[in-house]
């Protein structure tokens, strides 16, 4: 495994961790701010999606470079971990989008009465 593959694999893990952590951290920080409300944590969803996509792209790059360099060795474990974290981050962002949609629907229905 060359240096480029290693950097891509570690980058995928770092982006995946960021993707998984950004929304819970933003929600947690709402507890300590008077001007930052829970609804404002939704602004981190696009960042989480971007980091998740980046993690998947870097994991794919590391896997492909690893397979091209050494045919008999499977994809590096770090790339697999980055892929799993990226997918998890995208799922968490999707759950955040659904939560915002339900909130918006409830606000709309509540304002009609």
GUVOBA-561698 format. One record per residue: residue in one letter; x, y, z of N, C-alpha, C, O in turn. Coordinates in steps of 0.05 Angstrom, whole numbers, padded with zeros to 5 digits, always signed. Layout:
N
AXYZXYZXYZXYZ/...
end
This chain:
113
X+00017-00024+00000+00000+00000+00000+00018+00025+00000+00036+00027+00017/X+00014+00043-00019+00030+00066-00020+00019+00089-00003-00001+00086+00010/X+00034+00110-00002+00027+00133+00015+00000+00145+00007-00016+00153+00024/X-00006+00147-00019-00031+00159-00028-00055+00143-00019-00076+00154-00012/X-00053+00117-00020-00074+00100-00011-00079+00103+00019-00102+00105+00028/X-00057+00105+00034-00059+00108+00063-00072+00135+00070-00089+00136+00088/X-00064+00156+00056-00075+00183+00062-00105+00183+00055-00121+00194+00070/X-00113+00171+00033-00141+00170+00025-00157+00154+00045-00179+00161+00052/X-00146+00131+00055-00160+00115+00075-00164+00130+00101-00186+00130+00112/X-00143+00143+00111-00145+00158+00135-00163+00182+00132-00178+00190+00150/X-00162+00195+00108-00180+00217+00103-00209+00208+00102-00227+00223+00111/X-00214+00184+00092-00242+00175+00092-00252+00170+00121-00275+00176+00127/X-00235+00160+00138-00242+00156+00166-00247+00183+00180-00267+00186+00194/X-00230+00202+00175-00233+00229+00187-00259+00242+00178-00274+00253+00194/X-00264+00241+00152-00289+00253+00141-00313+00238+00151-00334+00250+00157/X-00311+00212+00154-00333+00196+00164-00340+00202+00193-00363+00204+00201/X-00319+00205+00209-00323+00212+00238-00336+00240+00239-00354+00244+00256/X-00327+00259+00223-00339+00285+00223-00368+00284+00214-00385+00298+00226/X-00374+00268+00195-00402+00265+00185-00420+00253+00207-00443+00262+00210/X-00410+00234+00222-00426+00221+00243-00429+00240+00267-00449+00240+00280/X-00408+00256+00273-00408+00271+00297-00420+00299+00295-00428+00310+00316/X-00423+00310+00272-00430+00338+00270-00458+00344+00280-00463+00364+00294/X-00478+00328+00272-00505+00333+00281-00510+00329+00311-00522+00346+00323/X-00500+00307+00323-00503+00304+00352-00489+00326+00368-00499+00335+00388/X-00466+00335+00358-00451+00356+00372-00467+00382+00370-00469+00397+00390/X-00478+00388+00347-00494+00412+00343-00519+00412+00361-00526+00432+00373/X-00531+00389+00363-00555+00386+00381-00547+00389+00410-00561+00402+00425/X-00524+00377+00417-00515+00379+00445-00508+00409+00452-00514+00417+00475/X-00497+00423+00434-00489+00451+00439-00513+00469+00443-00511+00491+00454/X-00537+00461+00433-00561+00478+00437-00568+00480+00466-00582+00499+00474/X-00560+00461+00482-00567+00462+00511-00552+00484+00526-00561+00492+00547/X-00530+00494+00515-00514+00514+00529-00516+00542+00517-00501+00559+00526/X-00534+00546+00499-00536+00573+00486-00565+00583+00488-00584+00568+00485/X-00567+00609+00493-00594+00621+00494-00603+00629+00466-00627+00630+00461/X-00584+00636+00448-00592+00645+00422-00592+00623+00401-00602+00626+00379/X-00580+00600+00407-00577+00578+00389-00598+00557+00397-00594+00543+00417/X-00619+00554+00381-00641+00535+00388-00637+00509+00373-00621+00506+00355/X-00653+00489+00381-00651+00462+00369-00656+00462+00339-00643+00447+00325/X-00674+00479+00330-00680+00481+00302-00656+00490+00286-00652+00482+00263/X-00639+00506+00298-00614+00516+00284-00594+00494+00279-00577+00496+00262/X-00596+00472+00294-00577+00450+00289-00582+00437+00262-00564+00423+00252/X-00605+00442+00250-00611+00432+00223-00592+00443+00202-00590+00431+00180/X-00580+00466+00207-00561+00477+00188-00536+00461+00184-00521+00465+00166/X-00531+00442+00202-00507+00425+00200-00513+00400+00182-00494+00385+00176/X-00538+00396+00174-00544+00373+00158-00529+00373+00131-00518+00352+00123/X-00529+00395+00116-00513+00395+00091-00483+00390+00095-00470+00378+00078/X-00473+00399+00117-00444+00394+00123-00440+00364+00128-00421+00352+00118/X-00459+00352+00142-00457+00323+00147-00459+00307+00121-00446+00287+00118/X-00477+00316+00103-00480+00302+00077-00454+00305+00062-00444+00286+00050/X-00443+00329+00061-00418+00333+00047-00395+00317+00057-00380+00305+00042/X-00392+00315+00084-00371+00299+00095-00376+00269+00090-00357+00254+00086/X-00401+00261+00090-00407+00233+00085-00400+00225+00056-00389+00204+00051/X-00407+00242+00037-00400+00237+00009-00370+00237+00006-00359+00221-00009/X-00356+00256+00019-00327+00257+00018-00315+00231+00029-00296+00220+00017/X-00325+00221+00051-00315+00196+00063-00319+00173+00043-00301+00157+00040/X-00342+00172+00030-00347+00150+00011-00328+00152-00013-00318+00132-00023/X-00323+00177-00023-00306+00180-00046-00277+00173-00039-00263+00160-00054/X-00268+00181-00015-00240+00175-00007-00237+00145-00002-00216+00134-00008/X-00257+00133+00009-00256+00104+00014-00255+00089-00012-00240+00069-00015/X-00270+00097-00031-00270+00084-00057-00243+00088-00071-00232+00069-00083/X-00232+00112-00068-00205+00117-00080-00184+00099-00067-00167+00087-00081/X-00185+00097-00041-00165+00080-00027-00168+00051-00034-00149+00037-00038/X-00193+00042-00036-00198+00014-00043-00188+00008-00071-00175-00013-00076/X-00194+00025-00090-00186+00021-00118-00155+00021-00120-00144+00005-00134/X-00143+00040-00107-00113+00042-00109-00101+00018-00095-00080+00008-00104/X-00113+00008-00074-00102-00015-00061-00104-00040-00077-00086-00057-00077/X-00126-00043-00092-00131-00066-00109-00113-00065-00133-00103-00086-00142/X-00108-00041-00144-00091-00039-00168-00062-00045-00160-00048-00057-00176/X-00054-00036-00137-00026-00040-00129-00019-00069-00123+00001-00079-00131/X-00037-00081-00107-00032-00109-00100-00058-00124-00105-00077-00121-00090/X-00058-00140-00125-00082-00154-00134-00093-00173-00113-00118-00177-00111/X-00076-00186-00098-00085-00207-00080-00095-00197-00052-00107-00212-00037/X-00090-00171-00046-00097-00160-00020-00123-00146-00022-00127-00130-00040/X-00143-00152-00004-00168-00137-00005-00165-00108+00002-00143-00099+00010/X-00186-00093+00000-00186-00064+00006-00176-00060+00035-00182-00076+00052/X-00162-00038+00040-00152-00033+00067-00175-00030+00087-00196-00020+00080/X-00170-00039+00110-00190-00038+00131-00199-00010+00138-00222-00005+00145/X-00180+00009+00136-00187+00037+00142-00207+00047+00121-00225+00063+00128/X-00204+00039+00097-00222+00048+00076-00250+00036+00081-00270+00050+00077/X-00251+00012+00091-00277+00000+00097-00290+00014+00121-00314+00020+00120/X-00274+00021+00141-00284+00036+00163-00294+00063+00154-00315+00072+00163/X-00279+00077+00137-00288+00103+00126-00314+00100+00111-00331+00118+00113/X-00317+00079+00096-00342+00074+00081-00366+00071+00100-00387+00082+00096/X-00362+00055+00121-00383+00050+00140-00391+00076+00155-00414+00082+00158/X-00371+00091+00163-00376+00117+00176-00390+00136+00157-00408+00151+00166/X-00382+00137+00132-00395+00155+00113-00424+00148+00108-00441+00166+00107/X-00430+00122+00106-00457+00113+00103-00474+00120+00127-00497+00129+00125/X-00462+00116+00151-00476+00122+00176-00481+00152+00178-00503+00160+00186/X-00462+00168+00170-00466+00197+00171-00488+00206+00152-00504+00224+00158/X-00489+00194+00128-00511+00200+00109-00538+00192+00120-00558+00206+00116/X-00539+00169+00133-00564+00160+00145-00573+00179+00168-00597+00184+00171/X-00554+00188+00184-00561+00207+00205-00571+00234+00193-00589+00246+00204/X-00558+00243+00171-00568+00267+00158-00596+00263+00147-00612+00281+00148/X-00601+00240+00135-00628+00234+00125-00648+00234+00148-00671+00244+00145/X-00641+00223+00171-00659+00223+00194-00664+00252+00203-00686+00259+00211/X-00643+00269+00202-00647+00297+00209-00666+00311+00190-00682+00328+00198/X-00664+00305+00164-00682+00317+00144-00710+00308+00149-00729+00324+00147/X-00714+00282+00155-00741+00273+00162-00752+00287+00187-00775+00294+00187/X-00735+00290+00207-00744+00303+00231-00752+00332+00226-00772+00342+00236/X-00737+00346+00209-00744+00374+00202-00770+00375+00186-00786+00393+00189/X-00774+00355+00169-00798+00354+00153-00823+00349+00170-00843+00362+00166/X-00820+00331+00190-00842+00326+00208-00848+00350+00225-00871+00357+00230/X-00827+00364+00234-00830+00388+00250-00845+00410+00233-00863+00423+00243/X-00836+00413+00208-00849+00432+00191-00879+00426+00186-00896+00443+00186/X-00885+00400+00182-00912+00391+00178-00929+00397+00203-00951+00406+00200/X-00918+00390+00226-00933+00395+00251-00937+00425+00256-00959+00433+00265/X-00918+00441+00249-00921+00470+00252-00943+00480+00233-00959+00497+00240/X-00943+00470+00208-00963+00478+00189-00991+00470+00197-01010+00486+00196/X-00994+00445+00206-01020+00436+00215-01029+00451+00240-01052+00458+00243/X-01010+00456+00258-01017+00471+00283-01025+00500+00278-01041+00511+00293/X-01013+00512+00257-01019+00540+00251-01046+00544+00237-01056+00566+00236/X-01057+00522+00226-01082+00524+00211-01106+00524+00230-01128+00532+00222/X-01102+00516+00254-01125+00514+00273-01130+00541+00287-01149+00543+00303/
end
